[in-house]
Amino acid sequence: MIRRAAAVCASSVLFLVLLAGAPAGAADGVVLQLGERPPENPASVTGGGSVVPRFSDRPRDQFMVPMFKINRTSATAETTLIAVRNVSGQAHDVVISYFVDHVFSAPVLPDHVETFSLAAEATRTINLRDRPQLTGGQGNDAIIRGWVLVQHGDVGTGDVLSADYFRVDDAQNFATGERMVDVDASYTCTVWDLRYVAGGAFSGGTRLEVFIDTPLGFATPSFAVNFFDEPGNPLGTVTVSTTLQVVELNVAQLLDLLPGSPSPFGAMEIFFQPGTNGGLVRASYRAQGQFSVGLDGTCVMI
C-alpha cells in the first residue's frame, strides 16, 4: 500500500555492492547475490476479472511516478519532468508529494509537498531539478532518486486529472516517458515479466527500474530476478537486498554474476518476496548512444 502523511489526505556468497551500501558497511544501498529461483504459485496467476496495475488510460484523482531521478552534476544531465492536466471545466486543487529515497522506515513521510490550483483544461509541467527541497538522496545530493504521489486536493470527489512523466538526459540524447500509475487500481504485483537486451544495436543495454512497496533490508532479499534466454532456457537467478524503495540496476551487472556466458537477449521474471507487498517494474533500453525506449513490465501474478 502507499503510505501517505496524514496532511496529504541465496545459495552463493558472491555479491556485488552498488550505491555505496553493504551489510558490513552499515550504509544504505543495494546488494546483489546469486540465488535460487523462487517457487511459482499457479493459483495466484492473474486471471479473468482480476484488477492489475495499469498506467492510467483515463482521468483519475491520484497517480504516482514509481521512480524519478535527478542528476545535478550538470544542467544537461538527467532529470525528470512531470505533467498534470485538469480535464474538467472548473478549477481544482492539486497536491504533489515528493518522497526522496532514504533508508526505508514506516510510516513513509514526504520530503516535500506542494499544493496549487489548476485552472479548467490547464496543464502544469514541473522539472524536478527545479525543486531545491529534493536533497539528500542516499547520502548524495548530486544524484537523487525517489517517487512522487499526485492527488486531487479532495481525493474521492472526482476523476478529473490526467498525468504523465518523462526522464530526459540531454547530455546523452536519451529520453523515455509514460503515463503515471493509476493508484486507484491494485497498483502493485508480486511477479513481473519483461525482456532485456544487452547487445547488438542496444550498446547501452537495459536499465531495470524497480519500486518496492516495503523493502526488507539486507538480511532478506526484497526480490529475485530470474533470467531466461530467448528459447526459454533458465540462465540463473540474482537476488536483490536493499533498504531503499526505488532501485535502478544495470542489467549487464546482473548478467555478469551468472555462470557461463549468458545470452545478451532474453527475458526477466521479477519475483517480490513475501512481506514486500509487491512492487512496480519497468525498463529502459539504450541504443547507439542516441536512442532510448522505455517499456513497462507485464504483471504476471498479483
C-alpha positions in Angstrom: 0.0 0.0 0.0 1.0 3.6 -0.5 1.8 5.3 2.8 1.0 9.0 3.0 1.4 11.7 5.6 -1.9 12.5 7.2 -1.7 16.0 6.0 -1.6 14.8 2.4 -5.1 13.3 2.6 20.7 -17.5 -1.7 22.9 -20.1 -2.2 26.1 -18.3 -3.0 28.2 -15.7 -1.2 29.2 -14.0 -4.4 27.8 -10.4 -4.3 28.2 -7.0 -5.9 27.6 -3.9 -3.9 26.0 -0.8 -5.6 25.1 2.7 -4.4 27.6 2.6 -1.6 25.9 0.1 0.7 26.8 -3.2 2.2 25.8 -5.3 5.2 29.4 -4.8 6.5 29.4 -1.1 5.8 26.2 -0.1 7.7 25.2 2.3 4.8 22.2 2.2 2.6 22.3 0.7 -0.9 21.8 -2.5 -2.8 23.3 -6.0 -2.6 23.1 -8.5 -5.5 23.6 -12.2 -4.9 23.4 -15.4 -6.9 20.3 -17.3 -5.7 17.7 -19.9 -6.4 14.6 -19.4 -8.5 11.6 -18.9 -6.2 8.8 -21.5 -6.5 5.8 -20.5 -8.6 2.2 -20.4 -7.3 0.0 -21.1 -10.4 -3.1 -20.4 -8.3 -2.1 -16.8 -7.9 -1.5 -16.1 -11.6 -3.7 -13.3 -12.8 -7.0 -14.5 -14.3 -10.1 -13.0 -15.8 -11.7 -10.2 -13.9 -8.6 -9.5 -11.7 -7.6 -5.9 -11.1 -4.0 -5.4 -12.2 -1.7 -2.4 -12.1 -2.1 -0.1 -15.0 -0.6 3.1 -16.4 -3.7 5.2 -16.3 -5.7 5.4 -19.6 -8.4 7.7 -18.3 -8.7 10.6 -15.8 -8.3 9.7 -12.1 -7.9 11.6 -8.8 -4.5 10.2 -7.8 -1.4 8.9 -9.5 2.2 8.0 -8.8 5.6 8.2 -10.5 7.3 4.9 -9.4 10.8 6.4 -9.8 12.3 9.8 -10.6 15.9 10.6 -11.0 17.7 14.0 -10.8 21.4 14.4 -11.6 22.6 17.8 -10.5 26.2 17.4 -11.7 25.3 19.3 -14.8 22.5 21.4 -16.3 22.2 18.9 -19.2 22.4 15.7 -17.1 19.4 13.5 -16.4 16.2 14.9 -14.9 12.6 14.0 -14.5 9.6 16.1 -15.7 6.1 15.5 -14.6 2.9 17.0 -16.1 -0.6 17.2 -14.6 -3.7 18.2 -16.6 -7.1 19.2 -15.4 -9.6 17.7 -17.9 -12.7 19.3 -16.3 -14.4 22.6 -16.9 -13.6 24.1 -13.5 -10.6 24.7 -11.4 -9.3 22.0 -8.9 -6.6 21.9 -6.3 -3.7 19.5 -6.9 -1.4 18.1 -4.2 2.1 16.7 -5.1 4.1 14.8 -2.6 7.8 14.0 -3.2 9.5 11.1 -1.5 13.3 11.1 -1.7 14.7 7.6 -1.3 16.2 7.4 2.1 16.7 4.2 4.2 13.2 2.8 4.5 11.2 3.2 7.7 7.5 3.3 8.3 5.5 5.5 8.1 6.9 6.9 4.9 6.5 10.7 5.0 7.1 13.1 2.1 10.2 15.2 1.9 8.3 18.0 0.2 4.7 18.8 -0.5 3.3 21.5 -2.8 -0.3 22.4 -3.5 -1.6 24.6 -6.3 -4.9 25.4 -8.1 -5.1 24.1 -11.7 -7.5 26.0 -13.9 -10.1 24.3 -16.2 -8.3 22.5 -19.0 -4.9 23.7 -17.8 -1.6 21.7 -17.7 1.2 22.2 -15.2 4.7 20.9 -16.1 7.3 20.6 -13.4 11.0 19.9 -13.8 12.1 18.2 -10.6 15.6 19.6 -11.0 14.0 22.9 -10.1 12.8 21.7 -6.7 15.7 22.6 -4.4 13.9 20.9 -1.5 14.7 17.5 -3.0 18.1 16.7 -1.5 20.0 14.1 0.4 19.0 11.0 -1.6 21.1 8.0 -0.4 23.6 10.5 1.0 24.3 12.1 -2.3 22.9 15.5 -3.2 24.2 15.2 -6.8 22.1 12.2 -7.8 18.7 11.9 -6.3 16.1 9.2 -6.7 12.6 8.8 -5.3 8.9 8.6 -6.2 6.1 11.1 -6.5 2.4 11.0 -5.5 0.0 13.3 -7.4 -3.5 13.8 -5.9 -6.7 15.7 -6.4 -7.0 18.2 -3.5 -10.1 16.3 -2.3 -9.4 12.6 -3.1 -12.5 10.7 -3.9 -14.6 13.6 -5.2 -14.0 13.2 -8.9 -11.7 11.8 -11.6 -10.6 15.0 -13.2 -6.8 14.7 -13.6 -4.5 13.1 -16.2 -0.8 12.9 -15.6 2.5 11.7 -17.3 6.2 11.9 -16.7 9.5 11.9 -18.7 13.1 11.0 -17.8 15.3 13.3 -20.0 19.1 13.1 -20.4 20.2 15.9 -22.7 23.8 15.1 -22.4 23.3 11.5 -23.6 20.4 12.3 -26.1 18.2 9.9 -24.2 14.5 10.3 -23.1 11.7 8.0 -22.0 8.2 8.7 -20.8 4.9 7.1 -19.7 1.6 7.9 -18.2 1.6 7.9 -14.4 0.4 4.8 -12.5 -3.2 4.7 -11.5 -3.1 4.4 -7.7 -6.9 3.7 -7.5 -6.2 0.3 -9.0 -4.4 -2.6 -7.3 -1.1 -0.9 -8.3 1.5 -3.5 -7.3 2.2 -7.1 -8.4 4.3 -9.8 -6.9 5.6 -11.2 -10.2 6.6 -9.2 -13.3 7.9 -10.2 -16.7 9.8 -8.1 -19.3 12.6 -8.6 -21.8 16.2 -7.5 -21.6 18.7 -6.6 -24.4 22.4 -6.2 -23.8 23.9 -6.4 -27.3 23.6 -5.5 -30.9 22.4 -2.0 -31.6 21.5 -1.7 -27.9 25.1 -0.9 -26.8 23.8 1.0 -23.8 22.0 -2.2 -22.6 19.0 -2.3 -20.2 18.3 -0.5 -17.0 15.9 -2.0 -14.6 13.8 0.4 -12.6 12.0 -1.1 -9.5 9.7 0.4 -6.9 9.3 -1.8 -3.8 6.4 -1.0 -1.5 8.2 -2.3 1.6 11.9 -3.2 1.2 13.1 -5.9 3.6 16.6 -4.6 4.2 19.9 -6.5 3.9 19.0 -9.7 5.9 16.4 -10.8 3.4 16.2 -10.2 -0.3 13.4 -8.0 -1.4 13.1 -9.5 -4.9 14.7 -12.0 -7.2 15.4 -11.7 -10.9 15.2 -14.9 -13.0 16.9 -14.8 -16.4 15.9 -16.8 -19.5 17.4 -16.8 -23.0 15.1 -16.3 -25.9 14.5 -20.1 -26.4 13.3 -20.2 -22.8 16.3 -21.8 -21.1 16.9 -20.6 -17.5 20.2 -18.8 -17.1 20.2 -18.2 -13.3 18.8 -16.0 -10.6 20.1 -12.9 -8.9 18.5 -11.8 -5.6 18.4 -8.1 -4.6 18.6 -6.9 -1.0 18.1 -3.3 -0.2 16.9 -0.7 2.3 15.5 1.5 -0.5 12.1 1.8 -2.0 13.3 2.6 -5.5 16.2 0.8 -7.2 17.8 1.3 -10.6 20.0 -1.6 -11.8 22.2 -2.0 -14.9 21.1 -5.5 -16.2 24.6 -6.1 -17.6 26.0 -6.2 -14.0 23.3 -8.8 -13.0 24.2 -10.9 -16.0 27.9 -10.8 -15.1 27.0 -12.6 -11.9 25.5 -15.6 -13.7 27.6 -18.6 -14.6 28.9 -19.1 -18.2 28.3 -16.5 -20.9 24.6 -15.6 -20.7 22.8 -14.6 -23.8 22.6 -10.9 -24.5 18.9 -11.2 -25.4 16.2 -12.7 -23.3 13.6 -12.2 -20.6 13.5 -11.5 -16.9 11.0 -12.6 -14.2 11.0 -10.4 -11.2 9.6 -12.1 -8.0 8.9 -9.9 -5.0 9.3 -11.7 -1.7 6.5 -12.1 0.9 6.4 -9.1 3.2 7.3 -6.6 0.5 3.6 -6.1 -0.6 4.9 -6.3 -4.2 6.1 -3.5 -6.4 6.3 -1.9 -9.9 8.8 -2.7 -12.6 9.8 -1.0 -15.9 12.9 -0.9 -18.0 14.7 1.5 -20.3 16.8 0.3 -23.3 19.6 2.5 -24.7 21.0 2.1 -28.3 23.9 3.6 -30.1 24.4 6.5 -27.7 21.4 8.4 -29.1 18.2 6.3 -28.8 16.2 5.0 -25.9 13.0 3.1 -25.3 11.0 2.7 -22.1 8.8 -0.4 -21.5 6.6 -1.3 -18.6 6.7 -4.8 -17.2 3.8 -7.2 -17.6 2.0 -8.2 -14.3 2.1 -12.0 -14.2 0.9 -12.5 -10.6 -0.9 -10.2 -8.2 
